[in-house]
Amino acid sequence: MLNQNDNQTLPGQDELQKRFSLLPVYVFDWLCSFEIAQNNATIITKFNLTGKNSLLAALTREVITKEILLEKLPEANQQRLTIDGELAKKLAIEVAIKQLLPIREHLAGIEKLIVQWGGVLPQVLPPRPESTLAAPSPVVAKPSAAKPSPALTELKPSSKPTVPQASAKITTKNLRQIVQDNKEALNQILTSSALKIADFDQPVRGTIKNWLADYVKQKGAARHTQLERGDYLFKSDNAKKLDPQEKSLVAKILKAYDEDILLSYNEEEKTILLTEEETAAKAPSLKQETAPPEIKSPYREAIEKSDLAGPLKTPAENSHVINLKNLP
């Protein structure tokens, strides 16, 4: 997690987006995962590097995006974190094992380097993180030479919604009901642009959940008016850079969140149909229901830094709100 007292200069958003777009999808997902942020915090504590959380996160990111040569990580640690050479090498071993070994196909030679630095490889190597979401940009890097996982072979070449075949069972549900049916639904990609969320040291994917997290973090937990939604859509740093089509999608989700508007939902694939084209292709005769049900509570949960990753937990049986507070 980002420590607000850390001093770190991030490259421009466009430059970051370009670098991320060149990463294999599973590598991008790992880089933006909550697990890698947790590992970073654990390493900081273990090596007593208080106040240098975001600096270490930046070093790890730069190795993954290959701005820093993998074999130069000990030297980069020593220089950037102002620590002695022996500690810098031990730190490089720890980062390599916890943060880089899971994506070893992307970083050729990592196992050999760990041993050269004096480290010991775990008896069972960690599995490669699998991706279930599209990349943050229409530009998707070619997969590595190794045989891709089944999840990766199913990925589409763009994060834009695809038009499915007209055969699935389509219903309409509000977001709370959708989460009750499938807690992973909010991990769908909503925009191709990544988000930079306050108090988070790296951009996160443009998922429905991350957009809701940023919205609630900026605008508070109470229900929001149309004026408040408009202010967020046209003035927030994340939303104002969107093209009109993606801004419309974000506006649709925010309104559904605030007013319990019903969304078209694919019961078979457990996904939200984000566009009219998707809905028409799946169920041409379905009419979108937009009248909100009775509002039972004006309260929405406050959001914390830990709310920005991992699946949403199913809310209580009769709860009206989506519980964003108790994420893993």
N, C-alpha and C positions, 0 to 999 in steps of 0.2 A: 504494500500500500504506500501511497505517496505521503511523505511527511512534509507538512507545509513549511517547515523550516529548512528543507533541503534546498540547495542552490543547483539548479539544472537548467540548461538551455536546450529546449527541444527544437529540432529542425522544423521548418514550415510545414503546415498541414499538407500542402500539395506534394512536397518532397517525401513526407512520410507515406502518403497514399501511394505514390509511385513505387516506393521501395516495397511496401506491403503487397502491392498488386503482382509483384514478381515472385512472391513466395508460393510454394505449393500450399494448397488449401489447408492441409492438416497442420502445417507449420504455422500458418497465420492463426488458426484456431488455438493452437498451443500458446503462441505468443500473447494472445489476448485473453487467455483463460484465467480463471480465479486461482487455479492451482499454482500457476507459475508465480503469481503475486504472493500467495501464501508461502511458497518456497523461499522467495526473496526475503520476506520478513523473517523467516526462521534462520536463514543464513546470516542476516544482519545481527540478530540476537546472539547467535553462536559465536561470531567473531568480534562481538562487542564494537560494532561499527555504527553506533547510534548517530542519527542525523545524516546518514549516507545511503538511505534506502533508495532514493530515486537515482542516485549516481550509479549504484550497483545495477539497478533495473535497466538503466540506459546502456551500461556496458554489455549486459546480457543481450539486450535487444540488438545492439550493433554487431555482436558476434553472429547472431541468428540471421541478420540481414546482410552479413558478410562485409560490413563496413570496417570491421576489425578482423584481421586474420586470426583464425582459431588458435594457432600456435603462439600468437602474440598476447594472449589473454593475461598471463602472469605479469608481463611488463605493463600492460594497460592498467591492470589493477593497481600496481605499485605507483604509477604516475598519477592516475586519476583520483585514487583514494588516499594518496599520500601515506602509504604504509610501507614497511620494510619488505625486502625481496622474499624472505622466507614465508612471511604471512601471506604475501600476494600469491605465492605459488600454492599454498594450502587452500586459499580462497578459490583459486582457479580450479583446483581439483573438486572442491565442493560444488561449485557452480556447474562444472562439466557433468558431474554425476547426477545432480538433482534437476538441472535445467536443460542440459544439452543432450544427454544420453538418450532420452525418449525420442529425440528427432535425429538420431545418429545417421539415418539415410541421407539427410539433408547436409550433415556436417561430416564429410568423409574423413576418417582418420582420428575421430574423437577418442575411440577406445585405446588406440596406441598412445596418444598423447597423455591420457590419464595415467597410464603406466609409466611413461617417461618422466612425468612430473613427480612420480613417487606415490601415486595413488593406487588403490586396489579396486578392481572392478567388482561389482556385486555378482554373486554366483548366478543369480537369475536377472538377466537384463530387463529393464522395464519395457512393456509393450509400447509400440508406437501409438500415439494418440490418434484416434480415428475421427474424421470429420463427418458431420451430417448436414452441414450448412455450406452455402456457396461462398465464394471468395468475396472480399470487400470491393472488388472492381471487376468489370467485364473482362479485364485482361487476366487470364489465368495461366500460371506457369505450367510447363509440361511436367508430369509426374516423374519421379526418379526412376532409374533403370530397374530397381527392384519391383517385384510384383505388387501392385497396389492392393490395399485391403478391399473387401467387398463394398464397404461403405463409400470408399473413394471412387470406385468405378461407377457408382450411381449418381455422382454429382453432375450438375448441369454446368455449361460453360459460362453462365451469367447468373447474377443474383436477381435479375428481373423475374417476376412470376411467369411460369410457363403455362400455356393453354392446355389443359388436360382433355382427355377424351370424355364425351358426354355419356357416362355410364354409371357414375358414382351416385350414392345417396346423399343429397344435399339438404341440410336443414338450416334454420336460423337460430343462433344462440347469442347471448351476451358474453362478454369476456370472462366473467366469473364462471358461467356454465361451461365455457370452453376449457378453462383451466381445470375444472372438476373432471371433465372427460379426458383431458390429456394435458398434463402439466408441461409438456415440452412444446406446446403449440406457440407459446410466446417467444420461443427461440427461433421462430421463422425470421428470415432476412426481410427487412422492410425497405431499407435503402442501401445503395451500393457504397455510400460514404460511411467511414467509421466515425465514431463520436469521441470527442474529448470531454470527459466528465470531471468536474471539480473534485479534487482530492484523490483522483486516480492517476497513477503514474504513466499509464499508456492508453492510447486510444482503444476503444472497444468496438465490437461489431455493431452494424446498424440493424440490430434485431428489434422486434416489437418490444420486448422486455426492456432493453437498454434505452430505447426512446422514452418509454413510460418512466423509467427510473430517472432520467435526466429531467423530464417534465415535472415530476413530483418534487424532485430535489430543488428545482429552480422556483416553482410556483407554489409549493406547499402542499399539505395533505388534504385540505378541504376541497370540496367540489369546485370546479372552475367554470366561469362564465365564458360565453363566446368571445367576449372582449379579451379576457385573460388568455384564452387559447391563441387568439390572433396576435397578441403581444409576444407570446412565446415563439410562434411560427415565423414572425417577421423580424424579431429583434435578437433572439438567442443566437449565439455564435454557431451552434450546430445546425439549427434549422434554416437560418437565412441563406446558407450557401447551397441549399437543395435546388434542383431544377423543379419546375412547376408540377411535373408528374409525381415525383417523389414527395414533394411537399403536400400534395393532395392526399397521398396515402397516409402520411403521418397525421394530417388533420383528421382523416377518417378514424384512425385508431384512437386519437386523443378524445374525439367526440364520443366514440363508443365507450371509452373509459369513464368519461365524466357523466354521460347521460344514459348509460346502459343501452345504447342503440344495439339492435340485433345485427349480427354479421352472418354472412353466408358461410357455412361450415361443412366441410367434406367429412362425413361420418366414416367413410372407409379409409381414407388416407390420414385422418385426424389432423387436417390442416385448415387454416382460415383462407377463404378465397378473397384475395385482396382487391381484385379489380372486377369491373362489370364484365369484361371479356371472359375471365375465368368462370364467373357465375353462369354466363350465357352458354358457354361451351359445355359445362357440366350439367346444367339443368335449365334449358331454354325457357321453360314455363314458370320458373320460380320467380316470384316477385319479392323484392327486398322489403323486409319489414323494418320500418324505422321508428315507429312509435315506441317511446321508452316505457318500460313497465313502472309500476308504482315505486317511488323512491322511499325506502324505509329508514335510511340513515344518511345524514349529510356529511359523515366522517369518512376520511380515507387515511390509511395508515401512513405514518411518517416513514421516511426512507433513510437508510444508513449506507455507509460505504460497502458493507458486506452484501448489500442488496443488488449489486451490479453483476453478479455472475452466478451460475448454477441455476438449476430448474426451480420454478416456483412451487411451493408446497400448496397442496389443495386446501382451500379455506374451510372453515367450519360449515357444517351441513346447511344451516340457515343463514349464514353470513351474506350480507349484500355486497361487501367490498372484496376486491382482490387483495389478499394479504401479501404485501411486499416487504413485510418487516422481518420475517423469520426465515430468510433464505439460508441455505447451508453455506 
